[in-house]
């Protein structure tokens, strides 16, 4: 929902919206983002619960992609512990 074109698009189908900046109407929200030389850590608030994720990936572009994957995973009823563990083990590209 951070992309102005997509945020304002008329969609006739069901969709799952997510965003880092424009997330006030989303069930899931990213909070407390921090970066280091080894990766990033962030919290995702789902309803009243907050979960901490860590990733070896860096950059907001990777954070947006991870948030999309996490959002879809939750929608597919994958357990939060499995999602947290999977995100933690994604390797950085060696290019």
LINBEL-V338195 format. One record per backbone hydrogen bond with DSSP energy under -1.0 kcal/mol. NH is the residue of the N-H (numbers start at 1). CO is the residue of the C=O. E is the energy in kcal/mol with one decimal. If there is no record, write none. Layout:
nh=NH co=CO e=E
nh=NH co=CO e=E
This chain:
nh=7 co=3 e=-3.0
nh=8 co=4 e=-1.7
nh=23 co=21 e=-1.2
nh=26 co=23 e=-1.5
nh=29 co=45 e=-2.1
nh=31 co=43 e=-2.9
nh=34 co=41 e=-2.8
nh=36 co=39 e=-2.9
nh=40 co=55 e=-2.6
nh=41 co=34 e=-2.6
nh=42 co=53 e=-2.3
nh=43 co=31 e=-2.8
nh=44 co=51 e=-2.8
nh=45 co=29 e=-3.1
nh=46 co=49 e=-3.1
nh=47 co=27 e=-1.5
nh=49 co=46 e=-2.0
nh=51 co=44 e=-2.4
nh=53 co=42 e=-3.4
nh=55 co=40 e=-2.6
nh=63 co=59 e=-1.9
nh=64 co=60 e=-2.7
nh=65 co=61 e=-1.8
nh=66 co=62 e=-2.8
nh=67 co=63 e=-2.6
nh=68 co=64 e=-2.1
nh=69 co=65 e=-2.3
nh=70 co=66 e=-2.9
nh=71 co=67 e=-2.5
nh=72 co=68 e=-2.3
nh=73 co=69 e=-2.4
nh=74 co=70 e=-2.4
nh=75 co=71 e=-1.9
nh=76 co=72 e=-1.7
nh=77 co=74 e=-1.8
nh=78 co=73 e=-2.4
nh=83 co=79 e=-2.0
nh=84 co=80 e=-2.7
nh=85 co=81 e=-2.3
nh=86 co=82 e=-2.3
nh=87 co=83 e=-2.6
nh=88 co=84 e=-2.0
nh=89 co=85 e=-1.2
nh=90 co=87 e=-1.2
